[in-house]
Amino acid sequence: MRLYPNVWSEFIRSAQTLSLEEGVLEEWHKGRTAYALWILRIESKSTISELRNLQDSLAKWIDPVTEFHITTWVSGFPSSSLQYNDDVLERDLQKAAKRVGEGSTISVKLGHINSFQTSAFVEVEDHRGHIHAIRKQLNTHKEIRFAPFIPHITLGNYTDKYDTPLIKSEIERLDPPVAELHFNSVEWVEFSPQGCRKTLKCIKRIHRRSNT
């Protein structure tokens, strides 16, 4: 049973997938050169192998992700002053980096394969509430979000408008990965909105330290 059945229902009700339209990126980044987010980086070799196999099964529809991760907070464009509503002050990012270091090892479970209209993903179950706790720590600044937060691992973004029944059939025949993943650190990463958005540059890797 899927963790997010409403997302799946919305996907299969849509006639086609969505892809990035020409000019959208330029309008979005407005010449800015870095975009910041906080992630849990997938490092388990067996899990990475399973995720790669899933990408291969969806290869004709997606542009595959190269660095598997779970996004925990989307910060926006780092800046020394706020000019646009998706800018984030650098001092608030530094404050978040200090707060997110407090806490024990993070544990999550992987769920089923699911899909937004824009991308295919593997569900993540926050069964111990660890991601929820991290998000409270990172709330030193507003999050740039256009839909409710759903923890997941993106497999890839759709490259064109494809008929969703074809993708639905393929996803339903795939075996979901089975794993409980553990993380001892949270990363503040940035990517270039004008260049390769697949490359996540680690700005800070914050190792968790229990305060108990």
C-alpha positions in Angstrom: 0.0 0.0 0.0 1.4 3.4 -1.0 2.2 5.9 1.7 0.8 8.8 -0.4 -2.3 7.3 -2.3 -3.6 10.8 -3.0 -0.5 11.6 -5.0 -0.8 8.4 -7.0 -4.5 9.0 -7.6 -3.8 12.5 -8.9 -1.1 11.2 -11.2 -3.2 8.5 -12.8 -6.1 10.9 -13.2 -3.9 13.2 -15.3 -3.7 12.5 -19.0 -0.1 13.3 -19.5 3.1 14.1 -17.6 4.6 17.6 -17.4 8.0 18.7 -18.4 10.0 22.0 -18.1 8.9 24.6 -20.6 11.2 26.9 -22.5 12.0 30.1 -20.7 10.8 28.9 -17.2 14.3 28.5 -15.8 15.4 32.0 -16.9 12.3 33.6 -15.3 12.9 31.6 -12.2 16.6 32.3 -11.5 16.7 35.9 -12.7 20.5 35.7 -13.2 21.1 34.3 -9.7 23.8 31.7 -9.5 23.1 29.4 -6.5 20.1 27.6 -5.0 20.2 26.1 -1.5 18.5 23.1 0.1 19.1 20.7 2.9 19.3 17.0 2.1 20.0 13.5 3.5 22.4 11.9 1.0 21.8 8.3 0.1 25.1 6.4 0.5 24.0 2.8 0.9 25.5 1.0 -2.1 22.7 -1.6 -2.2 20.0 1.0 -2.1 21.7 3.1 -4.9 21.9 -0.1 -7.0 18.2 -0.7 -6.6 17.4 2.9 -7.4 19.5 2.8 -10.5 17.6 -0.3 -11.7 14.3 1.5 -11.2 15.7 4.4 -13.3 16.6 2.0 -16.0 13.1 0.7 -16.1 11.8 4.3 -16.6 14.6 5.4 -18.8 12.5 6.3 -21.9 10.5 8.8 -19.9 12.8 10.4 -17.3 16.0 12.4 -17.1 17.6 10.4 -14.2 18.8 11.9 -11.0 22.6 11.4 -10.5 22.9 12.1 -6.7 20.1 10.3 -4.8 18.9 12.2 -1.8 16.0 13.1 0.4 15.3 16.8 0.5 14.4 18.0 4.0 14.1 21.8 3.4 14.2 24.0 0.3 15.8 27.4 1.3 16.1 29.3 -2.0 18.7 31.7 -3.4 21.3 32.7 -0.8 21.7 36.4 -0.5 23.1 39.1 1.8 19.7 40.9 1.5 16.2 40.0 0.5 15.3 41.2 -3.0 13.0 38.5 -4.2 10.5 36.3 -2.3 12.6 33.2 -2.9 15.8 34.7 -1.5 17.2 33.5 1.8 19.6 35.3 4.1 23.0 33.7 4.4 22.9 34.3 8.2 19.7 32.3 8.4 21.3 29.4 6.6 24.3 29.5 9.1 21.8 29.6 12.0 20.0 26.5 10.6 23.4 24.7 10.2 24.1 25.2 13.9 20.6 23.9 15.0 20.5 20.9 12.7 23.6 19.4 14.4 21.7 18.7 17.5 20.1 15.2 17.5 20.6 11.5 17.1 20.9 9.3 14.0 18.1 9.7 11.5 16.1 6.7 10.4 13.6 6.3 7.6 12.0 3.5 5.6 11.5 3.3 1.9 8.0 2.8 0.5 6.5 2.2 -2.9 7.3 3.8 -6.3 5.0 6.8 -6.9 4.8 9.8 -9.2 4.1 13.4 -9.4 3.0 14.7 -12.7 6.5 16.1 -13.2 8.7 13.3 -11.7 8.8 9.7 -10.6 10.0 9.0 -7.0 10.3 6.4 -4.2 8.3 7.2 -1.2 10.0 7.7 2.2 8.3 6.8 5.5 9.3 9.1 8.4 8.3 6.3 10.8 10.1 7.8 13.8 9.4 11.4 13.1 13.1 12.2 12.5 12.6 14.2 9.3 9.7 16.1 11.0 12.1 17.0 13.8 14.8 18.2 11.4 12.4 20.4 9.6 11.6 22.1 12.9 15.3 22.8 13.4 15.7 24.2 9.9 12.8 26.6 10.3 15.0 29.6 10.8 13.7 30.9 7.4 10.6 30.3 5.3 10.7 27.3 3.0 10.2 27.7 -0.8 7.3 25.3 -1.3 4.4 25.1 -3.7 2.8 21.9 -2.5 2.7 20.0 0.9 6.0 18.4 2.0 6.3 14.8 1.1 9.6 13.0 1.9 10.8 11.1 -1.2 13.7 10.1 -3.4 13.4 11.5 -6.9 14.2 9.0 -9.6 14.0 11.5 -12.5 12.0 14.3 -14.0 9.8 13.6 -17.1 11.4 14.9 -20.3 8.2 15.5 -22.3 4.5 15.1 -22.2 3.9 11.3 -22.0 0.7 9.4 -21.7 0.4 8.5 -18.0 -1.3 5.1 -18.5 2.0 3.8 -20.0 4.0 4.9 -17.1 1.4 3.7 -14.6 1.6 0.2 -16.1 5.4 0.2 -15.9 5.5 1.5 -12.3 3.0 -1.1 -11.1 5.1 -4.0 -12.3 8.2 -2.8 -10.5 9.2 -4.1 -7.1 9.7 -1.3 -4.6 13.1 -1.2 -2.8 13.0 -2.5 0.8 15.3 -0.8 3.2 15.6 1.2 6.5 18.1 3.9 6.0 20.2 5.6 8.7 21.9 9.0 8.4 24.4 10.6 10.8 24.6 13.9 9.0 22.5 16.5 7.2 23.9 18.4 4.2 23.5 22.0 3.1 24.0 21.8 -0.6 23.7 24.2 -3.5 23.2 23.7 -7.2 23.6 26.1 -10.2 20.2 27.1 -11.6 21.9 28.2 -14.8 24.1 25.2 -15.2 23.9 21.5 -14.3 21.1 21.3 -11.8 21.9 17.6 -11.1 25.2 18.5 -9.4 24.8 19.1 -5.7 27.7 21.0 -4.2 28.1 20.4 -0.5 28.5 23.7 1.4 28.4 22.1 4.9 28.0 18.6 6.1 26.6 18.8 9.6 27.2 15.7 11.8 24.6 15.0 14.3 25.5 14.9 18.0 23.0 13.8 20.6 22.3 16.3 23.3 21.1 13.6 25.7 
